[in-house]
Amino acid sequence: TSRWKRNDRFPECLACDGTATKEHHFMQTWCRGKKQFESETLCMDCHMFSWRSYSDPDFMLPEEYDKVRWEKMVRDKAAADAGADA
């Protein structure tokens, strides 16, 4: 833990409310202006881990965004073809 840094945004331990925490894990992802993050800290007082995460409601990873886009294109093409046949 000597190389772990403090998370100044969330310094409190969720178990004991202590502030002697070190960040064990942090990952942040931005995609098309939306964000998602996860953070895990270790409290040096009670030795418990605290996990926090957040995701914007309409956050999508690039592969999820592309899947939705392609599915919509397929639906629109099928609807256009069905309309041309009628």
N, CA, C and O atoms as CSV, one atom per row, in Angstrom:
chain,resi,resn,atom,element,x,y,z
A,1,THR,N,N,0.808,-1.215,0.000
A,1,THR,CA,C,0.000,0.000,0.000
A,1,THR,C,C,0.842,1.266,0.000
A,1,THR,O,O,0.287,2.363,-0.064
A,2,SER,N,N,2.142,1.152,0.069
A,2,SER,CA,C,2.981,2.352,0.124
A,2,SER,C,C,2.903,3.162,-1.166
A,2,SER,O,O,3.125,4.373,-1.140
A,3,ARG,N,N,2.594,2.523,-2.291
A,3,ARG,CA,C,2.486,3.245,-3.562
A,3,ARG,C,C,1.065,3.677,-3.883
A,3,ARG,O,O,0.856,4.431,-4.833
A,4,TRP,N,N,0.102,3.226,-3.130
A,4,TRP,CA,C,-1.285,3.615,-3.380
A,4,TRP,C,C,-1.474,5.062,-2.971
A,4,TRP,O,O,-0.887,5.518,-1.989
A,5,LYS,N,N,-2.289,5.782,-3.720
A,5,LYS,CA,C,-2.516,7.186,-3.399
A,5,LYS,C,C,-3.888,7.377,-2.756
A,5,LYS,O,O,-4.725,6.474,-2.751
A,6,ARG,N,N,-4.083,8.524,-2.237
A,6,ARG,CA,C,-5.351,8.886,-1.604
A,6,ARG,C,C,-6.316,9.383,-2.676
A,6,ARG,O,O,-5.904,10.085,-3.599
A,7,ASN,N,N,-7.585,9.029,-2.564
A,7,ASN,CA,C,-8.617,9.550,-3.457
A,7,ASN,C,C,-9.223,10.774,-2.782
A,7,ASN,O,O,-10.009,10.639,-1.844
A,8,ASP,N,N,-8.866,11.958,-3.247
A,8,ASP,CA,C,-9.341,13.189,-2.618
A,8,ASP,C,C,-10.823,13.461,-2.862
A,8,ASP,O,O,-11.440,14.212,-2.107
A,9,ARG,N,N,-11.401,12.868,-3.895
A,9,ARG,CA,C,-12.837,13.056,-4.147
A,9,ARG,C,C,-13.678,12.279,-3.143
A,9,ARG,O,O,-14.728,12.757,-2.713
A,10,PHE,N,N,-13.231,11.093,-2.767
A,10,PHE,CA,C,-13.966,10.237,-1.838
A,10,PHE,C,C,-13.015,9.717,-0.764
A,10,PHE,O,O,-12.671,8.535,-0.787
A,11,PRO,N,N,-12.580,10.549,0.170
A,11,PRO,CA,C,-11.603,10.098,1.165
A,11,PRO,C,C,-12.206,9.290,2.312
A,11,PRO,O,O,-11.466,8.661,3.068
A,12,GLU,N,N,-13.544,9.291,2.459
A,12,GLU,CA,C,-14.169,8.640,3.608
A,12,GLU,C,C,-14.315,7.135,3.395
A,12,GLU,O,O,-14.616,6.670,2.296
A,13,CYS,N,N,-14.095,6.393,4.471
A,13,CYS,CA,C,-14.358,4.954,4.481
A,13,CYS,C,C,-15.864,4.764,4.664
A,13,CYS,O,O,-16.475,5.419,5.509
A,14,LEU,N,N,-16.455,3.879,3.886
A,14,LEU,CA,C,-17.895,3.635,4.001
A,14,LEU,C,C,-18.233,2.796,5.227
A,14,LEU,O,O,-19.393,2.756,5.637
A,15,ALA,N,N,-17.256,2.130,5.818
A,15,ALA,CA,C,-17.505,1.276,6.977
A,15,ALA,C,C,-17.382,2.043,8.298
A,15,ALA,O,O,-18.230,1.910,9.181
A,16,CYS,N,N,-16.306,2.855,8.428
A,16,CYS,CA,C,-16.062,3.495,9.729
A,16,CYS,C,C,-16.000,5.022,9.655
A,16,CYS,O,O,-15.759,5.676,10.670
A,17,ASP,N,N,-16.213,5.588,8.487
A,17,ASP,CA,C,-16.134,7.044,8.261
A,17,ASP,C,C,-14.745,7.613,8.497
A,17,ASP,O,O,-14.601,8.830,8.615
A,18,GLY,N,N,-13.729,6.785,8.569
A,18,GLY,CA,C,-12.362,7.266,8.715
A,18,GLY,C,C,-11.870,7.881,7.412
A,18,GLY,O,O,-12.436,7.625,6.349
A,19,THR,N,N,-10.833,8.682,7.488
A,19,THR,CA,C,-10.293,9.321,6.290
A,19,THR,C,C,-8.881,8.849,5.960
A,19,THR,O,O,-8.230,9.425,5.089
A,20,ALA,N,N,-8.406,7.826,6.632
A,20,ALA,CA,C,-7.084,7.263,6.339
A,20,ALA,C,C,-7.235,6.171,5.287
A,20,ALA,O,O,-7.003,4.995,5.565
A,21,THR,N,N,-7.626,6.567,4.076
A,21,THR,CA,C,-7.872,5.593,3.014
A,21,THR,C,C,-6.833,5.724,1.918
A,21,THR,O,O,-6.262,6.793,1.702
A,22,LYS,N,N,-6.596,4.612,1.228
A,22,LYS,CA,C,-5.702,4.570,0.068
A,22,LYS,C,C,-6.474,3.940,-1.078
A,22,LYS,O,O,-7.210,2.971,-0.889
A,23,GLU,N,N,-6.300,4.497,-2.257
A,23,GLU,CA,C,-7.033,3.990,-3.416
A,23,GLU,C,C,-6.355,2.741,-3.968
A,23,GLU,O,O,-5.172,2.754,-4.308
A,24,HIS,N,N,-7.128,1.671,-4.048
A,24,HIS,CA,C,-6.636,0.381,-4.529
A,24,HIS,C,C,-6.912,0.215,-6.022
A,24,HIS,O,O,-6.100,-0.359,-6.747
A,25,HIS,N,N,-8.054,0.716,-6.477
A,25,HIS,CA,C,-8.484,0.521,-7.859
A,25,HIS,C,C,-9.260,1.754,-8.302
A,25,HIS,O,O,-10.105,2.256,-7.560
A,26,PHE,N,N,-8.981,2.241,-9.499
A,26,PHE,CA,C,-9.763,3.337,-10.073
A,26,PHE,C,C,-9.768,3.170,-11.577
A,26,PHE,O,O,-8.725,2.970,-12.200
A,27,MET,N,N,-10.963,3.254,-12.153
A,27,MET,CA,C,-11.094,3.201,-13.603
A,27,MET,C,C,-12.157,4.202,-14.017
A,27,MET,O,O,-13.241,4.249,-13.435
A,28,GLN,N,N,-11.842,5.000,-15.025
A,28,GLN,CA,C,-12.783,5.998,-15.522
A,28,GLN,C,C,-12.842,5.887,-17.027
A,28,GLN,O,O,-11.810,5.777,-17.688
A,29,THR,N,N,-14.046,5.916,-17.572
A,29,THR,CA,C,-14.254,5.810,-19.008
A,29,THR,C,C,-15.142,6.951,-19.462
A,29,THR,O,O,-16.193,7.202,-18.871
A,30,TRP,N,N,-14.726,7.633,-20.498
A,30,TRP,CA,C,-15.530,8.677,-21.132
A,30,TRP,C,C,-15.836,8.221,-22.550
A,30,TRP,O,O,-14.955,7.725,-23.253
A,31,CYS,N,N,-17.076,8.389,-22.967
A,31,CYS,CA,C,-17.461,8.016,-24.326
A,31,CYS,C,C,-18.604,8.918,-24.771
A,31,CYS,O,O,-19.671,8.920,-24.157
A,32,ARG,N,N,-18.386,9.679,-25.828
A,32,ARG,CA,C,-19.395,10.585,-26.378
A,32,ARG,C,C,-19.961,11.542,-25.327
A,32,ARG,O,O,-21.165,11.798,-25.288
A,33,GLY,N,N,-19.082,12.061,-24.484
A,33,GLY,CA,C,-19.476,13.037,-23.474
A,33,GLY,C,C,-20.122,12.447,-22.231
A,33,GLY,O,O,-20.485,13.193,-21.322
A,34,LYS,N,N,-20.274,11.147,-22.167
A,34,LYS,CA,C,-20.853,10.478,-20.997
A,34,LYS,C,C,-19.728,9.798,-20.226
A,34,LYS,O,O,-18.706,9.433,-20.806
A,35,LYS,N,N,-19.919,9.627,-18.911
A,35,LYS,CA,C,-18.836,9.044,-18.118
A,35,LYS,C,C,-19.305,7.885,-17.260
A,35,LYS,O,O,-20.488,7.728,-16.960
A,36,GLN,N,N,-18.327,7.085,-16.880
A,36,GLN,CA,C,-18.529,5.942,-15.999
A,36,GLN,C,C,-17.241,5.794,-15.195
A,36,GLN,O,O,-16.147,5.882,-15.754
A,37,PHE,N,N,-17.365,5.570,-13.887
A,37,PHE,CA,C,-16.153,5.337,-13.117
A,37,PHE,C,C,-16.423,4.342,-12.001
A,37,PHE,O,O,-17.564,4.134,-11.587
A,38,GLU,N,N,-15.352,3.736,-11.528
A,38,GLU,CA,C,-15.415,2.847,-10.369
A,38,GLU,C,C,-14.148,3.063,-9.553
A,38,GLU,O,O,-13.064,3.269,-10.099
A,39,SER,N,N,-14.307,3.012,-8.246
A,39,SER,CA,C,-13.198,3.266,-7.335
A,39,SER,C,C,-13.315,2.342,-6.127
A,39,SER,O,O,-14.402,2.134,-5.588
A,40,GLU,N,N,-12.177,1.792,-5.714
A,40,GLU,CA,C,-12.138,0.966,-4.517
A,40,GLU,C,C,-11.000,1.476,-3.637
A,40,GLU,O,O,-9.863,1.600,-4.091
A,41,THR,N,N,-11.312,1.767,-2.388
A,41,THR,CA,C,-10.302,2.260,-1.456
A,41,THR,C,C,-10.187,1.312,-0.266
A,41,THR,O,O,-11.145,0.633,0.103
A,42,LEU,N,N,-9.008,1.283,0.318
A,42,LEU,CA,C,-8.750,0.483,1.513
A,42,LEU,C,C,-8.568,1.434,2.683
A,42,LEU,O,O,-7.767,2.365,2.605
A,43,CYS,N,N,-9.301,1.212,3.761
A,43,CYS,CA,C,-9.180,2.034,4.964
A,43,CYS,C,C,-8.033,1.478,5.807
A,43,CYS,O,O,-7.994,0.290,6.127
A,44,MET,N,N,-7.111,2.355,6.154
A,44,MET,CA,C,-5.963,1.936,6.945
A,44,MET,C,C,-6.311,1.813,8.427
A,44,MET,O,O,-5.526,1.262,9.199
A,45,ASP,N,N,-7.486,2.322,8.838
A,45,ASP,CA,C,-7.930,2.217,10.228
A,45,ASP,C,C,-8.643,0.885,10.495
A,45,ASP,O,O,-8.284,0.154,11.418
A,46,CYS,N,N,-9.660,0.580,9.672
A,46,CYS,CA,C,-10.458,-0.628,9.927
A,46,CYS,C,C,-10.139,-1.771,8.953
A,46,CYS,O,O,-10.660,-2.875,9.115
A,47,HIS,N,N,-9.298,-1.525,7.952
A,47,HIS,CA,C,-8.873,-2.521,6.958
A,47,HIS,C,C,-10.040,-3.081,6.142
A,47,HIS,O,O,-10.014,-4.238,5.723
A,48,MET,N,N,-11.052,-2.259,5.922
A,48,MET,CA,C,-12.184,-2.629,5.068
A,48,MET,C,C,-12.058,-1.900,3.733
A,48,MET,O,O,-11.515,-0.797,3.660
A,49,PHE,N,N,-12.571,-2.537,2.674
A,49,PHE,CA,C,-12.580,-1.915,1.356
A,49,PHE,C,C,-13.898,-1.182,1.153
A,49,PHE,O,O,-14.944,-1.648,1.605
A,50,SER,N,N,-13.857,-0.039,0.476
A,50,SER,CA,C,-15.050,0.725,0.100
A,50,SER,C,C,-15.105,0.788,-1.420
A,50,SER,O,O,-14.124,1.155,-2.067
A,51,TRP,N,N,-16.255,0.429,-1.989
A,51,TRP,CA,C,-16.440,0.410,-3.445
A,51,TRP,C,C,-17.458,1.466,-3.822
A,51,TRP,O,O,-18.548,1.521,-3.252
A,52,ARG,N,N,-17.106,2.298,-4.776
A,52,ARG,CA,C,-18.029,3.308,-5.303
A,52,ARG,C,C,-17.994,3.217,-6.818
A,52,ARG,O,O,-16.946,2.989,-7.422
A,53,SER,N,N,-19.161,3.399,-7.417
A,53,SER,CA,C,-19.210,3.421,-8.877
A,53,SER,C,C,-20.316,4.361,-9.324
A,53,SER,O,O,-21.267,4.626,-8.590
A,54,TYR,N,N,-20.170,4.856,-10.540
A,54,TYR,CA,C,-21.159,5.765,-11.117
A,54,TYR,C,C,-21.153,5.584,-12.624
A,54,TYR,O,O,-20.114,5.340,-13.236
A,55,SER,N,N,-22.325,5.708,-13.201
A,55,SER,CA,C,-22.449,5.682,-14.648
A,55,SER,C,C,-23.588,6.608,-15.048
A,55,SER,O,O,-24.674,6.550,-14.473
A,56,ASP,N,N,-23.335,7.468,-16.041
A,56,ASP,CA,C,-24.417,8.293,-16.558
A,56,ASP,C,C,-25.522,7.369,-17.060
A,56,ASP,O,O,-25.232,6.297,-17.590
A,57,PRO,N,N,-26.794,7.771,-16.903
A,57,PRO,CA,C,-27.902,6.869,-17.266
A,57,PRO,C,C,-27.839,6.368,-18.707
A,57,PRO,O,O,-28.182,5.214,-18.962
A,58,ASP,N,N,-27.416,7.197,-19.648
A,58,ASP,CA,C,-27.391,6.781,-21.044
A,58,ASP,C,C,-25.971,6.498,-21.547
A,58,ASP,O,O,-25.698,6.601,-22.743
A,59,PHE,N,N,-25.066,6.140,-20.620
A,59,PHE,CA,C,-23.698,5.798,-20.995
A,59,PHE,C,C,-23.678,4.479,-21.741
A,59,PHE,O,O,-24.320,3.514,-21.326
A,60,MET,N,N,-22.935,4.437,-22.852
A,60,MET,CA,C,-22.744,3.201,-23.611
A,60,MET,C,C,-21.289,3.118,-24.032
A,60,MET,O,O,-20.699,4.109,-24.462
A,61,LEU,N,N,-20.719,1.942,-23.908
A,61,LEU,CA,C,-19.381,1.698,-24.429
A,61,LEU,C,C,-19.437,1.762,-25.957
A,61,LEU,O,O,-20.515,1.596,-26.526
A,62,PRO,N,N,-18.326,1.993,-26.630
A,62,PRO,CA,C,-18.355,2.097,-28.095
A,62,PRO,C,C,-18.996,0.898,-28.783
A,62,PRO,O,O,-19.744,1.064,-29.747
A,63,GLU,N,N,-18.708,-0.313,-28.295
A,63,GLU,CA,C,-19.298,-1.494,-28.953
A,63,GLU,C,C,-20.806,-1.561,-28.744
A,63,GLU,O,O,-21.528,-2.023,-29.627
A,64,GLU,N,N,-21.298,-1.105,-27.581
A,64,GLU,CA,C,-22.746,-1.065,-27.345
A,64,GLU,C,C,-23.402,-0.018,-28.241
A,64,GLU,O,O,-24.471,-0.255,-28.805
A,65,TYR,N,N,-22.757,1.141,-28.368
A,65,TYR,CA,C,-23.271,2.210,-29.224
A,65,TYR,C,C,-23.358,1.739,-30.673
A,65,TYR,O,O,-24.368,1.958,-31.342
A,66,ASP,N,N,-22.289,1.087,-31.159
A,66,ASP,CA,C,-22.280,0.591,-32.539
A,66,ASP,C,C,-23.339,-0.482,-32.753
A,66,ASP,O,O,-23.964,-0.529,-33.812
A,67,LYS,N,N,-23.550,-1.343,-31.764
A,67,LYS,CA,C,-24.566,-2.395,-31.894
A,67,LYS,C,C,-25.952,-1.774,-32.037
A,67,LYS,O,O,-26.729,-2.186,-32.898
A,68,VAL,N,N,-26.265,-0.785,-31.201
A,68,VAL,CA,C,-27.568,-0.114,-31.292
A,68,VAL,C,C,-27.720,0.570,-32.646
A,68,VAL,O,O,-28.777,0.499,-33.272
A,69,ARG,N,N,-26.656,1.233,-33.090
A,69,ARG,CA,C,-26.701,1.936,-34.378
A,69,ARG,C,C,-26.940,0.966,-35.537
A,69,ARG,O,O,-27.757,1.236,-36.417
A,70,TRP,N,N,-26.225,-0.165,-35.535
A,70,TRP,CA,C,-26.393,-1.143,-36.613
A,70,TRP,C,C,-27.761,-1.806,-36.570
A,70,TRP,O,O,-28.370,-2.039,-37.615
A,71,GLU,N,N,-28.255,-2.115,-35.360
A,71,GLU,CA,C,-29.593,-2.710,-35.253
A,71,GLU,C,C,-30.657,-1.760,-35.777
A,71,GLU,O,O,-31.610,-2.200,-36.419
A,72,LYS,N,N,-30.513,-0.467,-35.517
A,72,LYS,CA,C,-31.462,0.525,-36.022
A,72,LYS,C,C,-31.393,0.604,-37.547
A,72,LYS,O,O,-32.424,0.710,-38.212
A,73,MET,N,N,-30.165,0.552,-38.106
A,73,MET,CA,C,-30.033,0.583,-39.571
A,73,MET,C,C,-30.715,-0.626,-40.207
A,73,MET,O,O,-31.386,-0.496,-41.231
A,74,VAL,N,N,-30.544,-1.801,-39.602
A,74,VAL,CA,C,-31.164,-3.018,-40.134
A,74,VAL,C,C,-32.685,-2.904,-40.068
A,74,VAL,O,O,-33.375,-3.244,-41.029
A,75,ARG,N,N,-33.219,-2.421,-38.921
A,75,ARG,CA,C,-34.671,-2.243,-38.787
A,75,ARG,C,C,-35.205,-1.244,-39.807
A,75,ARG,O,O,-36.233,-1.492,-40.438
A,76,ASP,N,N,-34.520,-0.124,-39.972
A,76,ASP,CA,C,-34.959,0.898,-40.919
A,76,ASP,C,C,-34.921,0.359,-42.353
A,76,ASP,O,O,-35.820,0.644,-43.144
A,77,LYS,N,N,-33.902,-0.406,-42.685
A,77,LYS,CA,C,-33.800,-0.990,-44.038
A,77,LYS,C,C,-34.909,-2.007,-44.255
A,77,LYS,O,O,-35.508,-2.048,-45.330
A,78,ALA,N,N,-35.193,-2.836,-43.239
A,78,ALA,CA,C,-36.267,-3.827,-43.362
A,78,ALA,C,C,-37.621,-3.118,-43.508
A,78,ALA,O,O,-38.462,-3.552,-44.296
A,79,ALA,N,N,-37.830,-2.053,-42.769
A,79,ALA,CA,C,-39.086,-1.310,-42.864
A,79,ALA,C,C,-39.208,-0.642,-44.235
A,79,ALA,O,O,-40.297,-0.614,-44.810
A,80,ALA,N,N,-38.106,-0.104,-44.765
A,80,ALA,CA,C,-38.141,0.523,-46.081
A,80,ALA,C,C,-38.412,-0.517,-47.162
A,80,ALA,O,O,-39.169,-0.255,-48.097
A,81,ASP,N,N,-37.797,-1.702,-47.041
A,81,ASP,CA,C,-38.029,-2.768,-48.014
A,81,ASP,C,C,-39.456,-3.274,-47.952
A,81,ASP,O,O,-40.052,-3.572,-48.987
A,82,ALA,N,N,-40.015,-3.374,-46.749
A,82,ALA,CA,C,-41.405,-3.827,-46.581
A,82,ALA,C,C,-42.361,-2.784,-47.164
A,82,ALA,O,O,-43.378,-3.147,-47.755
A,83,GLY,N,N,-42.054,-1.512,-47.007
A,83,GLY,CA,C,-42.887,-0.446,-47.554
A,83,GLY,C,C,-42.823,-0.397,-49.081
A,83,GLY,O,O,-43.805,-0.037,-49.731
A,84,ALA,N,N,-41.671,-0.757,-49.656
A,84,ALA,CA,C,-41.514,-0.766,-51.109
A,84,ALA,C,C,-42.256,-1.936,-51.731
A,84,ALA,O,O,-42.715,-1.853,-52.870
A,85,ASP,N,N,-42.373,-3.030,-50.981
A,85,ASP,CA,C,-43.058,-4.223,-51.487
A,85,ASP,C,C,-44.570,-4.044,-51.482
A,85,ASP,O,O,-45.268,-4.686,-52.266
A,86,ALA,N,N,-45.079,-3.195,-50.624
A,86,ALA,CA,C,-46.532,-3.054,-50.471
A,86,ALA,C,C,-47.160,-2.263,-51.591
A,86,ALA,O,O,-48.374,-2.062,-51.599
